[in-house]
């Protein structure tokens, strides 16, 4: 199982959230991560990148039927396992 930061997903690529790193996160990032977890971004959740801004950050991700825009700083703290089959989960 190879884990990669959520931010590295390209449009139309999907992954399954495996862990969220909060150890080295700033207080502001920890608050943002807590809010994302409250919105359903938790372990074993399927996430699909649906768009990238012109400068690369933020990126838009489809999470449990909602599209959320995440900055590189926050999305890099979320580790996912890329999936090839879009029908998984």
Secondary structure per residue as TSV (DSSP state, phi and psi in degrees):
chain	resnum	aa	ss	phi	psi
A	1	X	-	360.0	118.2
A	2	X	-	-105.4	124.0
A	3	X	E	-100.6	143.0
A	4	X	E	-136.9	149.4
A	5	X	E	-62.6	142.9
A	6	X	G	-53.3	-35.8
A	7	X	G	-63.1	-19.7
A	8	X	G	-82.4	-6.8
A	9	X	-	-67.7	134.7
A	10	X	-	-90.4	163.8
A	11	X	T	-52.8	137.6
A	12	X	T	75.3	0.4
A	13	X	-	-90.0	146.4
A	14	X	E	-124.4	160.5
A	15	X	E	-153.6	165.3
A	16	X	E	-110.2	126.1
A	17	X	E	-63.6	126.4
A	18	X	E	-110.2	-34.1
A	19	X	E	-160.0	155.4
A	20	X	E	-123.3	118.7
A	21	X	-	-85.4	115.4
A	22	X	-	-114.6	-4.6
A	23	X	T	-60.3	-46.6
A	24	X	T	-101.1	11.4
A	25	X	-	-79.6	145.6
A	26	X	-	-70.3	168.4
A	27	X	H	-59.4	-42.1
A	28	X	H	-63.9	-41.8
A	29	X	H	-66.2	-38.8
A	30	X	H	-62.0	-39.6
A	31	X	H	-65.5	-40.8
A	32	X	H	-65.2	-43.9
A	33	X	H	-61.6	-41.7
A	34	X	H	-60.4	-42.6
A	35	X	H	-64.1	-42.0
A	36	X	H	-63.0	-38.8
A	37	X	H	-65.8	-38.1
A	38	X	H	-62.1	-30.1
A	39	X	T	-83.9	-2.7
A	40	X	T	110.0	3.9
A	41	X	-	-84.4	85.3
A	42	X	-	-127.6	174.4
A	43	X	T	-56.0	143.4
A	44	X	T	70.1	18.4
A	45	X	-	-91.0	134.5
A	46	X	E	-77.7	135.1
A	47	X	E	-131.5	134.1
A	48	X	E	-124.8	130.8
A	49	X	E	-76.2	125.4
A	50	X	E	-114.7	-4.7
A	51	X	E	-177.8	155.1
A	52	X	E	-131.5	135.8
A	53	X	-	-71.0	169.1
A	54	X	T	-58.6	-33.0
A	55	X	T	-99.8	6.2
A	56	X	S	93.8	-18.6
A	57	X	-	-143.3	128.8
A	58	X	S	-82.6	172.9
A	59	X	E	-118.0	150.1
A	60	X	E	-100.6	134.2
A	61	X	E	-127.5	138.1
A	62	X	E	-89.0	117.9
A	63	X	E	-132.2	112.4
A	64	X	T	52.3	41.4
A	65	X	T	87.3	-4.2
A	66	X	E	-115.8	147.0
A	67	X	E	-100.9	123.6
A	68	X	E	-120.8	138.6
A	69	X	E	-96.5	125.8
A	70	X	E	-121.9	136.5
A	71	X	-	-75.5	160.2
A	72	X	H	-56.9	-39.4
A	73	X	H	-59.7	-41.7
A	74	X	H	-80.7	-43.6
A	75	X	H	-66.3	-23.8
A	76	X	T	-74.7	-16.6
A	77	X	T	-84.2	-10.3
A	78	X	E	-103.0	119.9
A	79	X	E	-100.8	131.9
A	80	X	E	-125.7	158.4
A	81	X	E	-103.6	117.6
A	82	X	E	-63.6	143.3
A	83	X	E	-120.7	142.9
A	84	X	S	-92.0	-36.8
A	85	X	-	-86.2	112.2
A	86	X	T	-67.8	-13.2
A	87	X	T	-85.9	-5.6
A	88	X	-	-65.9	133.5
A	89	X	-	59.5	360.0
